[in-house]
Amino acid sequence: MEKKVALSIIFILFVFTGCAPAKVWISSPVVQATGNQYYEVQLEPLTSGHKFFVSFRLSVTNRTGKNFEIDWNKTRYIHNGRRYGVFVFKGIKPEDIRNLTIPPDIIPAGDTFSKVISPYKLLARPPIRDPGVEATESSIYPGILPTGENGILLVVRQNGKEVVEQMSVSIVESKIQ
């Protein structure tokens, strides 16, 4: 008798968990775009194969006749209007993040630059097993972008002049019935 009750409870739990509504994350707008006399910028949240957003694709088109650079040491991740640290991307060195010596990306006159970036503060790291072992690039993954306003404070420099642009998208979690 106890076996039948236990099996019945397990069956009921499976049925109810199987009927739970699925969640989906939505960005509004899907791609945020803005521009000025120096550049045109697009910011697109990416899922990278997940159901939730984990990173951004930043695309910048240089509208001027001279090269400019993205200052990654001053560019910041923004969540709900507050600054939450720098962005990281493939090929970045941990010591450059620690020392704020991230090399700039140069965008030639008239060219378009694109890079997938993730907020450093949201990185998912594996548990530390050996205190002397440093995490490698392949053991660090972008973390989940939280619901709310997510964006960038972009700092671009040309001939010593800084041009700053702030933009964001709204990420909401929705249930699919």
C-alpha positions, 0 to 999 in steps of 0.5 A, a space after each residue: 500500500 505504501 508503495 502505491 501511495 509513493 508512486 501516486 505522489 511521484 506521478 502527480 509531481 511529474 504531471 504538475 511539473 510537466 504542466 508548468 508554463 515555460 519561461 521566455 526572455 524578451 528584449 524591447 527593443 530587440 536591437 537598440 540603435 542610436 547615433 550622432 555625428 561621430 558614430 552609429 551604434 547598435 546594441 543587441 542582447 544575445 541568448 547564445 543558445 539559451 532561453 535567456 540573454 547572456 551577452 550583447 552584440 555591440 556594433 559601431 560604425 565610424 561616421 567620421 573621416 578619422 580613426 577612433 577608439 573604444 575605451 573599454 576601461 571607461 565603458 560600463 555595463 548599466 543595469 537599471 540606471 546604475 553602473 556595474 563594471 566593465 565588459 569582457 569579451 573573447 581574448 581579454 586577459 584577466 590581468 587587464 581587467 584587474 588593472 583596467 588596462 584593457 586595450 582599446 579597439 580602433 575603428 578606422 574611418 568609415 568602417 563598422 566594428 562588431 564584438 560580443 561583450 558580456 558584463 564582467 560582474 555577471 560572469 559565471 565561474 566554476 567552483 574553485 577546487 584548487 586555490 592555486 589554479 587560475 580560471 581559464 577563458 574556457 572555464 568562464 561563461 557569460 551569466 544571465 542578464 537580469 530583468 530590467 534595463 540593461 545597457 552600456 555607457 559607451 566611451 569613444 575617443 577621437 583625437 583626445 576628445 571623449 564622446 559618451 553614449 548611454 543606451 539600453 534595452 528592457 529585458 522582461 521574463 514572460 511565461 508561455 502558456 
